[in-house]
Amino acid sequence: MIRALACGLSLLALIPPLGAGGVQGPVQLREKDGRLRASLRDCVALLEPLDAAQPGAGPSKPVVIRTVGKQFIPRVAIATPGTEVAFPNLDHILHNVFSVTQGNRFDTGQYRPGDSPKVKVTSPGLVKLYCNVHHQMNAFLWVVTTPFAQLLDGRTGIRFDAVPPGAYRLRLWHPEAGEKTWTLKVDGGITQGAWELQVSLPPIEPHKNKFGRDYPPLADDRSY
């Protein structure tokens, strides 16, 4: 049966079509100085069909992104359109989560410790999340329609099973490497490969606050 390997996705299991295969192989994340990063934490792998219609995925289980120590945990998550996302505040300070991503814009407003505002994401794609109070906070939510989506934390590569035959786009993404794509052909066997991403971006992407203005100096946000 098809297994949804993405963390947090709850999709119906289907009987795999005749001739279903798989895709697997190692993934490497290379630092700017040429060293390999020891972990694939925050790396996302998506396998999307190119030559066949794909049924729409219903909402996944609710996603929870906590605010702890002026950080989003987890930093990267995966959901499907229509999914509810909660932002429980486990700090003793105020937070204000927002996104200006087209199709998934939202603003929780400032909320207190213990509160847990919720939003619903609707459009597929990468949603960038920020805190209007703390510039150093960023997170990312991939809203996907494919059942073949994986967070690679704790893995050494990708493994997609029970993949229907056809042509696919493999998308690999990391916050500090951006996205890279490959085209694959899947048949009745295992499609093997080896893939690499190159770190080239800063850990915190430069951005404005929800009003489109610069954040105040860091010394001014210590109490918030």
GROMACS elastic network, one bead per residue, 0.5 to 0.9 nm:
[ bonds ]
;  ai    aj funct       b0    kb
    1    13     6  0.59830   500
    1    14     6  0.55980   500
    1    16     6  0.57108   500
    1   161     6  0.88772   500
    1   162     6  0.68010   500
    2    12     6  0.84437   500
    2    13     6  0.53412   500
    2    14     6  0.55237   500
    2    15     6  0.65773   500
    2    16     6  0.60334   500
    2   147     6  0.84978   500
    2   161     6  0.69606   500
    2   162     6  0.52918   500
    2   163     6  0.75281   500
    3     6     6  0.89390   500
    3    11     6  0.83321   500
    3    12     6  0.86637   500
    3    13     6  0.63314   500
    3    14     6  0.83745   500
    3   147     6  0.79575   500
    3   148     6  0.83798   500
    3   160     6  0.85073   500
    3   161     6  0.71744   500
    3   162     6  0.75248   500
    4     7     6  0.83176   500
    4     9     6  0.66459   500
    4    10     6  0.71854   500
    4    11     6  0.64342   500
    4    12     6  0.83755   500
    4    13     6  0.77049   500
    4   147     6  0.53647   500
    4   148     6  0.62075   500
    4   149     6  0.73604   500
    4   150     6  0.85694   500
    4   160     6  0.88115   500
    5     8     6  0.87932   500
    5     9     6  0.76925   500
    5   147     6  0.75648   500
    5   148     6  0.65048   500
    5   149     6  0.62584   500
    5   150     6  0.57699   500
    5   151     6  0.85063   500
    5   159     6  0.86136   500
    5   160     6  0.74485   500
    5   161     6  0.87764   500
    6     9     6  0.56083   500
    6    10     6  0.86817   500
    6    78     6  0.70460   500
    6    79     6  0.86221   500
    6   147     6  0.75275   500
    6   148     6  0.68903   500
    6   151     6  0.62829   500
    7    10     6  0.88620   500
    7    77     6  0.76833   500
    7    78     6  0.68156   500
    7    79     6  0.86108   500
    7   149     6  0.81688   500
    7   150     6  0.65901   500
    7   151     6  0.64978   500
    8    60     6  0.69486   500
    8    61     6  0.62849   500
    8    62     6  0.78440   500
    8    63     6  0.68910   500
    8    77     6  0.79343   500
    8    78     6  0.66523   500
    8    79     6  0.67891   500
    9    59     6  0.84365   500
    9    60     6  0.50357   500
    9    61     6  0.63143   500
    9    78     6  0.72745   500
    9    79     6  0.61940   500
    9    80     6  0.73378   500
    9   147     6  0.79841   500
    9   149     6  0.86239   500
   10    58     6  0.85740   500
   10    59     6  0.78884   500
   10    61     6  0.59322   500
   11    57     6  0.70897   500
   11    58     6  0.73891   500
   11    59     6  0.84645   500
   11    60     6  0.69673   500
   11   147     6  0.70472   500
   12    57     6  0.87922   500
   13    16     6  0.88808   500
   14    17     6  0.87797   500
   15   162     6  0.88053   500
   16    19     6  0.82867   500
   16    20     6  0.61956   500
   16   162     6  0.58494   500
   16   163     6  0.74015   500
   16   164     6  0.67565   500
   17    20     6  0.56574   500
   17   162     6  0.81987   500
   17   163     6  0.84167   500
   17   164     6  0.60069   500
   17   165     6  0.81260   500
   18   164     6  0.78705   500
   18   165     6  0.84789   500
   18   188     6  0.80880   500
   19   163     6  0.88679   500
   19   164     6  0.70393   500
   19   165     6  0.64318   500
   19   187     6  0.64030   500
   19   189     6  0.79309   500
   20   161     6  0.83443   500
   20   162     6  0.53583   500
   20   163     6  0.52175   500
   20   165     6  0.55262   500
   20   186     6  0.79275   500
   20   187     6  0.64414   500
   20   188     6  0.51028   500
   20   189     6  0.75506   500
   21   160     6  0.86989   500
   21   161     6  0.66447   500
   21   162     6  0.54920   500
   21   163     6  0.51072   500
   21   164     6  0.64076   500
   21   165     6  0.66376   500
   21   186     6  0.61989   500
   21   187     6  0.54959   500
   21   190     6  0.55489   500
   21   191     6  0.75371   500
   22   159     6  0.73144   500
   22   160     6  0.54536   500
   22   162     6  0.58314   500
   22   163     6  0.53202   500
   22   164     6  0.82788   500
   22   165     6  0.89660   500
   22   186     6  0.68696   500
   22   187     6  0.79391   500
   22   188     6  0.78077   500
   22   189     6  0.65018   500
   22   191     6  0.59632   500
   22   192     6  0.84612   500
   23   158     6  0.74169   500
   23   159     6  0.56903   500
   23   160     6  0.51090   500
   23   161     6  0.67632   500
   23   163     6  0.76845   500
   23   184     6  0.87701   500
   23   186     6  0.74176   500
   23   189     6  0.87202   500
   23   190     6  0.56328   500
   23   192     6  0.60260   500
   23   193     6  0.78048   500
   24   157     6  0.72620   500
   24   158     6  0.51805   500
   24   160     6  0.62728   500
   24   161     6  0.84046   500
   24   190     6  0.71207   500
   24   191     6  0.64388   500
   24   192     6  0.53380   500
   24   193     6  0.64997   500
   24   194     6  0.83103   500
   25   156     6  0.83874   500
   25   157     6  0.55747   500
   25   158     6  0.56765   500
   25   159     6  0.68188   500
   25   191     6  0.84480   500
   25   192     6  0.55984   500
   25   194     6  0.52415   500
   25   195     6  0.75934   500
   26   155     6  0.88732   500
   26   156     6  0.57292   500
   26   158     6  0.63945   500
   26   159     6  0.89313   500
   26   193     6  0.71717   500
   26   194     6  0.50882   500
   26   195     6  0.64495   500
   26   196     6  0.84583   500
   27    40     6  0.79723   500
   27   152     6  0.88911   500
   27   155     6  0.88896   500
   27   156     6  0.62434   500
   27   158     6  0.70076   500
   27   193     6  0.88893   500
   27   194     6  0.60225   500
   27   196     6  0.55086   500
   27   197     6  0.78176   500
   28    36     6  0.67588   500
   28    37     6  0.75257   500
   28    38     6  0.88297   500
   28    39     6  0.87588   500
   28    40     6  0.74969   500
   28   156     6  0.78230   500
   28   157     6  0.76972   500
   28   194     6  0.81821   500
   28   195     6  0.64105   500
   28   197     6  0.62810   500
   28   198     6  0.84892   500
   29    35     6  0.86573   500
   29    36     6  0.57840   500
   29    37     6  0.55507   500
   29    38     6  0.81591   500
   29    39     6  0.79493   500
   29    40     6  0.67654   500
   29    43     6  0.87373   500
   29   174     6  0.87527   500
   29   177     6  0.82263   500
   29   195     6  0.88790   500
   29   196     6  0.58120   500
   29   198     6  0.59410   500
   29   199     6  0.69281   500
   30    33     6  0.80209   500
   30    34     6  0.58689   500
   30    35     6  0.57465   500
   30    37     6  0.58958   500
   30   177     6  0.89693   500
   30   196     6  0.71880   500
   30   197     6  0.61894   500
   30   199     6  0.59484   500
   31    34     6  0.52568   500
   31    35     6  0.52536   500
   31    36     6  0.58491   500
   31    37     6  0.62728   500
   31   197     6  0.89099   500
   31   198     6  0.63403   500
   31   199     6  0.51119   500
   31   200     6  0.78656   500
   32    35     6  0.74295   500
   32   198     6  0.71385   500
   32   199     6  0.57384   500
   32   200     6  0.64858   500
   33    36     6  0.89010   500
   34   198     6  0.87882   500
   36    39     6  0.86688   500
   37    40     6  0.73380   500
   39    42     6  0.88942   500
   39   152     6  0.87228   500
   39   153     6  0.68616   500
   39   154     6  0.71344   500
   39   155     6  0.80207   500
   39   156     6  0.79576   500
   40    43     6  0.54973   500
   40    44     6  0.87687   500
   40   151     6  0.85787   500
   40   152     6  0.56457   500
   40   153     6  0.51509   500
   40   154     6  0.69706   500
   40   155     6  0.69057   500
   40   156     6  0.71481   500
   40   157     6  0.82503   500
   40   174     6  0.86399   500
   41    44     6  0.87208   500
   41    76     6  0.88795   500
   41   151     6  0.77117   500
   41   152     6  0.62086   500
   41   154     6  0.70040   500
   41   155     6  0.85547   500
   41   174     6  0.85740   500
   42    74     6  0.86014   500
   42    75     6  0.69854   500
   42    76     6  0.55922   500
   42    77     6  0.83006   500
   42   151     6  0.66948   500
   42   152     6  0.69553   500
   42   153     6  0.62961   500
   42   173     6  0.84605   500
   42   174     6  0.60896   500
   42   175     6  0.71943   500
   43    76     6  0.81335   500
   43   150     6  0.84123   500
   43   151     6  0.59228   500
   43   152     6  0.54382   500
   43   153     6  0.68513   500
   43   172     6  0.71407   500
   43   173     6  0.56899   500
   43   175     6  0.76406   500
   44    76     6  0.83427   500
   44    77     6  0.88080   500
   44    78     6  0.86143   500
   44   142     6  0.84967   500
   44   149     6  0.73381   500
   44   150     6  0.57372   500
   44   152     6  0.60702   500
   44   153     6  0.87045   500
   44   171     6  0.79309   500
   44   172     6  0.57175   500
   44   173     6  0.52106   500
   44   174     6  0.64508   500
   45   148     6  0.81560   500
   45   149     6  0.57339   500
   45   150     6  0.51744   500
   45   151     6  0.65449   500
   45   152     6  0.72140   500
   45   158     6  0.72276   500
   45   170     6  0.70947   500
   45   171     6  0.56827   500
   45   173     6  0.66577   500
   46   144     6  0.83778   500
   46   146     6  0.74645   500
   46   147     6  0.86885   500
   46   148     6  0.59380   500
   46   150     6  0.65717   500
   46   169     6  0.79225   500
   46   170     6  0.57595   500
   46   171     6  0.50412   500
   46   172     6  0.65894   500
   46   173     6  0.86481   500
   47   146     6  0.70013   500
   47   147     6  0.82351   500
   47   148     6  0.53447   500
   47   149     6  0.65105   500
   47   160     6  0.82323   500
   47   168     6  0.63179   500
   47   169     6  0.57232   500
   47   171     6  0.64341   500
   48    54     6  0.87856   500
   48   145     6  0.85475   500
   48   146     6  0.60213   500
   48   147     6  0.86323   500
   48   148     6  0.72787   500
   48   149     6  0.88505   500
   48   167     6  0.85941   500
   48   168     6  0.53144   500
   48   169     6  0.51355   500
   48   170     6  0.65368   500
   48   171     6  0.80225   500
   49    52     6  0.60968   500
   49    53     6  0.76755   500
   49    54     6  0.72765   500
   49   146     6  0.81807   500
   49   166     6  0.71303   500
   49   167     6  0.60316   500
   49   169     6  0.63590   500
   49   170     6  0.89884   500
   50    53     6  0.82324   500
   50   166     6  0.76252   500
   50   167     6  0.54364   500
   50   168     6  0.51388   500
   50   169     6  0.65764   500
   50   183     6  0.87998   500
   51   166     6  0.65265   500
   51   167     6  0.59406   500
   51   168     6  0.76212   500
   52   166     6  0.75173   500
   52   167     6  0.83330   500
   54    57     6  0.87926   500
   54   145     6  0.81159   500
   54   146     6  0.75988   500
   55   145     6  0.81701   500
   55   146     6  0.86167   500
   56    81     6  0.89709   500
   56   145     6  0.62195   500
   56   146     6  0.82324   500
   57    60     6  0.81790   500
   57    80     6  0.65877   500
   57    81     6  0.73647   500
   57   144     6  0.83120   500
   57   145     6  0.54609   500
   57   146     6  0.73493   500
   57   147     6  0.77770   500
   58    80     6  0.67402   500
   58    81     6  0.68361   500
   58    82     6  0.70229   500
   58    83     6  0.82085   500
   58   145     6  0.84992   500
   59    62     6  0.82229   500
   59    79     6  0.76132   500
   59    80     6  0.53802   500
   59    81     6  0.57110   500
   59    84     6  0.79827   500
   60    63     6  0.80645   500
   60    79     6  0.59742   500
   60    80     6  0.55853   500
   60    81     6  0.78874   500
   60    82     6  0.77164   500
   60    83     6  0.55662   500
   60    84     6  0.82567   500
   61    79     6  0.79328   500
   61    80     6  0.88658   500
   61    83     6  0.68487   500
   61    84     6  0.77832   500
   62    79     6  0.82143   500
   62    83     6  0.59630   500
   62    84     6  0.50344   500
   62    85     6  0.57692   500
   62    86     6  0.74335   500
   63    77     6  0.77513   500
   63    78     6  0.80622   500
   63    79     6  0.71047   500
   63    83     6  0.73530   500
   63    84     6  0.63993   500
   63    86     6  0.62779   500
   63    87     6  0.88002   500
   64    73     6  0.85544   500
   64    74     6  0.83067   500
   64    77     6  0.88421   500
   64    84     6  0.86540   500
   64    85     6  0.57935   500
   64    87     6  0.61161   500
   64    88     6  0.74803   500
   65    72     6  0.62765   500
   65    73     6  0.55150   500
   65    74     6  0.58529   500
   65    75     6  0.77867   500
   65    76     6  0.88107   500
   65    77     6  0.80781   500
   65    85     6  0.72942   500
   65    86     6  0.61816   500
   65    87     6  0.50922   500
   65    88     6  0.69970   500
   65   139     6  0.87624   500
   66    71     6  0.80087   500
   66    72     6  0.56404   500
   66    73     6  0.51045   500
   66    74     6  0.71054   500
   66    86     6  0.78353   500
   66    87     6  0.52788   500
   66    88     6  0.50859   500
   66    89     6  0.61796   500
   66    90     6  0.68275   500
   66   116     6  0.87225   500
   67    70     6  0.62294   500
   67    71     6  0.54806   500
   67    73     6  0.63159   500
   67    74     6  0.89633   500
   67    87     6  0.68227   500
   67    88     6  0.64203   500
   67    89     6  0.50928   500
   67    90     6  0.57945   500
   67    91     6  0.65714   500
   67    95     6  0.79443   500
   67   137     6  0.89799   500
   68    71     6  0.52667   500
   68    72     6  0.64471   500
   68    73     6  0.69290   500
   68    89     6  0.70507   500
   68    90     6  0.54260   500
   68    91     6  0.54216   500
   69    72     6  0.83897   500
   69    90     6  0.81126   500
   69    91     6  0.62079   500
   69    92     6  0.89652   500
   70    91     6  0.74210   500
   70    93     6  0.88470   500
   70    95     6  0.85198   500
   70   131     6  0.89797   500
   70   134     6  0.71937   500
   70   136     6  0.77815   500
   70   137     6  0.63869   500
   71    74     6  0.86548   500
   71    75     6  0.79217   500
   71   136     6  0.78785   500
   71   137     6  0.54185   500
   71   138     6  0.74144   500
   71   139     6  0.84914   500
   72    75     6  0.53252   500
   72    76     6  0.86701   500
   72    87     6  0.87793   500
   72   130     6  0.88942   500
   72   137     6  0.65690   500
   72   138     6  0.66894   500
   72   139     6  0.60699   500
   73    76     6  0.79151   500
   73   139     6  0.81296   500
   74    77     6  0.65995   500
   74   139     6  0.76479   500
   74   140     6  0.88884   500
   75   138     6  0.71514   500
   75   140     6  0.61830   500
   75   141     6  0.83134   500
   76   139     6  0.58843   500
   76   141     6  0.57643   500
   76   142     6  0.77368   500
   76   151     6  0.81715   500
   76   175     6  0.86175   500
   77   139     6  0.83916   500
   77   140     6  0.65301   500
   77   142     6  0.63029   500
   77   143     6  0.87283   500
   77   151     6  0.76591   500
   78   140     6  0.86381   500
   78   141     6  0.56187   500
   78   143     6  0.60002   500
   78   144     6  0.72299   500
   78   149     6  0.78332   500
   78   150     6  0.80810   500
   78   151     6  0.78085   500
   79    82     6  0.85667   500
   79    83     6  0.63544   500
   79    84     6  0.87982   500
   79    85     6  0.87472   500
   79   121     6  0.84010   500
   79   141     6  0.71721   500
   79   142     6  0.62358   500
   79   144     6  0.62635   500
   79   145     6  0.86473   500
   80    83     6  0.58478   500
   80   121     6  0.79139   500
   80   122     6  0.78945   500
   80   123     6  0.85495   500
   80   124     6  0.73548   500
   80   142     6  0.80707   500
   80   144     6  0.50329   500
   80   145     6  0.59702   500
   80   146     6  0.85337   500
   81    84     6  0.89876   500
   81   120     6  0.82119   500
   81   121     6  0.58242   500
   81   123     6  0.58200   500
   81   124     6  0.63053   500
   81   143     6  0.60961   500
   81   144     6  0.69529   500
   81   145     6  0.72867   500
   82   120     6  0.59281   500
   82   121     6  0.54831   500
   82   123     6  0.81249   500
   83   119     6  0.83976   500
   83   120     6  0.55340   500
   83   121     6  0.57509   500
   83   122     6  0.73395   500
   83   143     6  0.87032   500
   84   118     6  0.65286   500
   84   119     6  0.56368   500
   84   121     6  0.66200   500
   85   117     6  0.84388   500
   85   118     6  0.54536   500
   85   119     6  0.53153   500
   85   120     6  0.59811   500
   85   121     6  0.74153   500
   86   116     6  0.60387   500
   86   117     6  0.57710   500
   86   119     6  0.66027   500
   86   120     6  0.88290   500
   87    97     6  0.78623   500
   87   108     6  0.89822   500
   87   115     6  0.81501   500
   87   116     6  0.51161   500
   87   117     6  0.56201   500
   87   118     6  0.63821   500
   87   119     6  0.86197   500
   88   113     6  0.80963   500
   88   114     6  0.65856   500
   88   115     6  0.58121   500
   88   117     6  0.67610   500
   88   118     6  0.86583   500
   89    92     6  0.80044   500
   89    93     6  0.82795   500
   89    94     6  0.79852   500
   89    95     6  0.72763   500
   89   111     6  0.78019   500
   89   112     6  0.69615   500
   89   113     6  0.50883   500
   89   114     6  0.53457   500
   89   115     6  0.57353   500
   89   116     6  0.61079   500
   89   117     6  0.87170   500
   90    93     6  0.86368   500
   90   113     6  0.60009   500
   90   114     6  0.61048   500
   90   115     6  0.83654   500
   91    94     6  0.77145   500
   91    95     6  0.85963   500
   91   112     6  0.86245   500
   91   113     6  0.57639   500
   91   114     6  0.79197   500
   92   112     6  0.77973   500
   92   113     6  0.53021   500
   92   114     6  0.83645   500
   92   224     6  0.85214   500
   93   111     6  0.87801   500
   93   112     6  0.66445   500
   93   113     6  0.60683   500
   93   223     6  0.70630   500
   93   224     6  0.50343   500
   94   110     6  0.62594   500
   94   111     6  0.56454   500
   94   112     6  0.50213   500
   94   113     6  0.65041   500
   94   133     6  0.76448   500
   94   223     6  0.87208   500
   94   224     6  0.53554   500
   95   108     6  0.88707   500
   95   109     6  0.80357   500
   95   110     6  0.54513   500
   95   111     6  0.56475   500
   95   112     6  0.69295   500
   95   113     6  0.82603   500
   95   131     6  0.63698   500
   95   132     6  0.72621   500
   95   133     6  0.60476   500
   95   134     6  0.77174   500
   95   224     6  0.74517   500
   96   107     6  0.73054   500
   96   108     6  0.58642   500
   96   109     6  0.51463   500
   96   111     6  0.62818   500
   96   130     6  0.80985   500
   96   131     6  0.51054   500
   96   132     6  0.52501   500
   96   133     6  0.62070   500
   96   134     6  0.85280   500
   97   106     6  0.82270   500
   97   107     6  0.61117   500
   97   108     6  0.55561   500
   97   109     6  0.70343   500
   97   110     6  0.77765   500
   97   111     6  0.89344   500
   97   129     6  0.68006   500
   97   130     6  0.56350   500
   97   132     6  0.63197   500
   97   133     6  0.84750   500
   98   105     6  0.74055   500
   98   106     6  0.54829   500
   98   108     6  0.62561   500
   98   109     6  0.78930   500
   98   128     6  0.86016   500
   98   129     6  0.59255   500
   98   130     6  0.55431   500
   98   131     6  0.61562   500
   98   132     6  0.68603   500
   98   209     6  0.87950   500
   98   210     6  0.68179   500
   99   102     6  0.86729   500
   99   104     6  0.71447   500
   99   105     6  0.51506   500
   99   106     6  0.54688   500
   99   107     6  0.66476   500
   99   127     6  0.71544   500
   99   128     6  0.59760   500
   99   129     6  0.50571   500
   99   130     6  0.63324   500
   99   131     6  0.86827   500
   99   210     6  0.76955   500
  100   103     6  0.85944   500
  100   104     6  0.72386   500
  100   106     6  0.69475   500
  100   107     6  0.86279   500
  100   127     6  0.83612   500
  100   128     6  0.75556   500
  100   129     6  0.81603   500
  100   210     6  0.74958   500
  101   104     6  0.55047   500
  101   105     6  0.53883   500
  101   106     6  0.85405   500
  101   126     6  0.79507   500
  101   127     6  0.57085   500
  101   128     6  0.63429   500
  101   129     6  0.84424   500
  102   105     6  0.60716   500
  102   123     6  0.85122   500
  102   127     6  0.84183   500
  103   121     6  0.83150   500
  103   122     6  0.70974   500
  103   123     6  0.54796   500
  103   124     6  0.83108   500
  103   125     6  0.89048   500
  103   127     6  0.89389   500
  104   120     6  0.82805   500
  104   121     6  0.57580   500
  104   122     6  0.64116   500
  104   123     6  0.62552   500
  104   124     6  0.88362   500
  104   127     6  0.69116   500
  105   121     6  0.86291   500
  105   127     6  0.86598   500
  106   119     6  0.74029   500
  106   120     6  0.89280   500
  107   110     6  0.88464   500
  107   119     6  0.87109   500
  107   210     6  0.80184   500
  108   111     6  0.75099   500
  108   117     6  0.63880   500
  108   118     6  0.77387   500
  108   119     6  0.78781   500
  109   117     6  0.89602   500
  109   132     6  0.85993   500
  110   132     6  0.83178   500
  110   133     6  0.83147   500
  111   114     6  0.85993   500
  111   115     6  0.62824   500
  111   116     6  0.79778   500
  111   117     6  0.77450   500
  112   115     6  0.56092   500
  112   116     6  0.86617   500
  113   116     6  0.85360   500
  121   124     6  0.83992   500
  121   127     6  0.87670   500
  121   143     6  0.74881   500
  122   143     6  0.79327   500
  123   143     6  0.68643   500
  123   144     6  0.84928   500
  124   127     6  0.86523   500
  124   142     6  0.74808   500
  124   144     6  0.52580   500
  124   145     6  0.68579   500
  125   141     6  0.82925   500
  125   142     6  0.57939   500
  125   143     6  0.51382   500
  125   144     6  0.64243   500
  126   140     6  0.68379   500
  126   141     6  0.58796   500
  126   143     6  0.62709   500
  126   144     6  0.85682   500
  127   139     6  0.84961   500
  127   140     6  0.56931   500
  127   141     6  0.50077   500
  127   142     6  0.61572   500
  127   143     6  0.73260   500
  128   138     6  0.73623   500
  128   139     6  0.61692   500
  128   141     6  0.66113   500
  128   142     6  0.88306   500
  129   137     6  0.82589   500
  129   138     6  0.55823   500
  129   140     6  0.57509   500
  129   141     6  0.75669   500
  130   133     6  0.88672   500
  130   134     6  0.80414   500
  130   135     6  0.74240   500
  130   136     6  0.83680   500
  130   137     6  0.57972   500
  130   139     6  0.65495   500
  130   140     6  0.88318   500
  130   207     6  0.87888   500
  130   209     6  0.81202   500
  130   210     6  0.86440   500
  131   134     6  0.53881   500
  131   135     6  0.65297   500
  131   136     6  0.81317   500
  131   137     6  0.58462   500
  131   138     6  0.70691   500
  131   209     6  0.78405   500
  131   210     6  0.85255   500
  132   135     6  0.69138   500
  132   137     6  0.88447   500
  132   208     6  0.86711   500
  132   209     6  0.53530   500
  132   210     6  0.60737   500
  132   211     6  0.87931   500
  132   215     6  0.80790   500
  133   137     6  0.88417   500
  133   209     6  0.81246   500
  133   215     6  0.79665   500
  133   216     6  0.89463   500
  133   221     6  0.70262   500
  133   224     6  0.69478   500
  134   137     6  0.58496   500
  134   215     6  0.79485   500
  134   218     6  0.81677   500
  134   221     6  0.68361   500
  134   224     6  0.80379   500
  135   138     6  0.78338   500
  135   204     6  0.87008   500
  135   206     6  0.88576   500
  135   207     6  0.80107   500
  135   208     6  0.82566   500
  135   209     6  0.76932   500
  135   215     6  0.64661   500
  135   216     6  0.86607   500
  135   218     6  0.81246   500
  136   204     6  0.66582   500
  137   204     6  0.79228   500
  138   204     6  0.69524   500
  138   205     6  0.81851   500
  139   175     6  0.88454   500
  140   175     6  0.80064   500
  144   147     6  0.80375   500
  144   149     6  0.77341   500
  145   148     6  0.87486   500
  145   149     6  0.89990   500
  146   149     6  0.66323   500
  148   160     6  0.66205   500
  148   161     6  0.86717   500
  148   163     6  0.83046   500
  149   160     6  0.84718   500
  150   153     6  0.89504   500
  150   158     6  0.76694   500
  150   159     6  0.87344   500
  150   160     6  0.86926   500
  151   154     6  0.87087   500
  151   155     6  0.85672   500
  152   155     6  0.52068   500
  152   156     6  0.73481   500
  152   157     6  0.68011   500
  152   158     6  0.71648   500
  153   156     6  0.82742   500
  155   158     6  0.75092   500
  157   194     6  0.82940   500
  157   195     6  0.84337   500
  160   163     6  0.68271   500
  161   190     6  0.86965   500
  163   166     6  0.86335   500
  163   186     6  0.73372   500
  163   187     6  0.84513   500
  163   188     6  0.88620   500
  164   186     6  0.73364   500
  164   187     6  0.75625   500
  164   188     6  0.83609   500
  165   185     6  0.76455   500
  165   186     6  0.50381   500
  165   188     6  0.68075   500
  166   184     6  0.84258   500
  166   185     6  0.58405   500
  166   186     6  0.53172   500
  166   187     6  0.66517   500
  167   183     6  0.70829   500
  167   184     6  0.57466   500
  167   186     6  0.62286   500
  167   187     6  0.89325   500
  168   182     6  0.83224   500
  168   183     6  0.57255   500
  168   184     6  0.51581   500
  168   185     6  0.62557   500
  168   186     6  0.74072   500
  169   181     6  0.66135   500
  169   182     6  0.57258   500
  169   184     6  0.62313   500
  169   185     6  0.89226   500
  170   180     6  0.83351   500
  170   181     6  0.54950   500
  170   182     6  0.51311   500
  170   183     6  0.61562   500
  170   184     6  0.69839   500
  171   179     6  0.67563   500
  171   180     6  0.58791   500
  171   182     6  0.66975   500
  171   183     6  0.89480   500
  172   178     6  0.82451   500
  172   179     6  0.56110   500
  172   180     6  0.54219   500
  172   181     6  0.63329   500
  172   182     6  0.86756   500
  172   195     6  0.85258   500
  172   196     6  0.85970   500
  172   197     6  0.76100   500
  173   176     6  0.86217   500
  173   177     6  0.67739   500
  173   178     6  0.53839   500
  173   180     6  0.64943   500
  173   181     6  0.87738   500
  173   197     6  0.77979   500
  174   177     6  0.50741   500
  174   178     6  0.53788   500
  174   179     6  0.67268   500
  174   197     6  0.79148   500
  174   199     6  0.83239   500
  175   178     6  0.58192   500
  175   179     6  0.85987   500
  175   199     6  0.87734   500
  175   201     6  0.75153   500
  175   202     6  0.84631   500
  175   203     6  0.71839   500
  175   204     6  0.85847   500
  175   205     6  0.86665   500
  176   198     6  0.82958   500
  176   199     6  0.53916   500
  176   200     6  0.60986   500
  176   202     6  0.60064   500
  176   203     6  0.58516   500
  176   204     6  0.84252   500
  176   205     6  0.87766   500
  177   180     6  0.85926   500
  177   197     6  0.62187   500
  177   198     6  0.54800   500
  177   200     6  0.53662   500
  177   201     6  0.58347   500
  177   202     6  0.88531   500
  178   197     6  0.81692   500
  178   198     6  0.84099   500
  178   199     6  0.80017   500
  178   200     6  0.79422   500
  178   201     6  0.74394   500
  179   197     6  0.80437   500
  180   196     6  0.87197   500
  180   197     6  0.71940   500
  184   191     6  0.78897   500
  185   191     6  0.74513   500
  186   189     6  0.74027   500
  186   190     6  0.75110   500
  186   191     6  0.61521   500
  187   190     6  0.75647   500
  187   191     6  0.77373   500
  188   191     6  0.89806   500
  199   202     6  0.86054   500
  201   204     6  0.82996   500
  201   205     6  0.76308   500
  202   205     6  0.60610   500
  202   206     6  0.84822   500
  204   207     6  0.86191   500
  207   212     6  0.84488   500
  207   213     6  0.89132   500
  207   214     6  0.79508   500
  207   215     6  0.88377   500
  208   211     6  0.74644   500
  208   212     6  0.50842   500
  208   213     6  0.52821   500
  208   214     6  0.52260   500
  208   215     6  0.66631   500
  209   212     6  0.53030   500
  209   213     6  0.55204   500
  209   214     6  0.62181   500
  209   215     6  0.61090   500
  210   213     6  0.74322   500
  211   214     6  0.86824   500
  215   218     6  0.82129   500
  216   219     6  0.81460   500
  216   220     6  0.63677   500
  216   221     6  0.75205   500
  217   220     6  0.56252   500
  217   221     6  0.74784   500
  218   221     6  0.56418   500
  218   222     6  0.71949   500
  219   222     6  0.59583   500
  220   223     6  0.76251   500
  220   224     6  0.85694   500
  221   224     6  0.53466   500
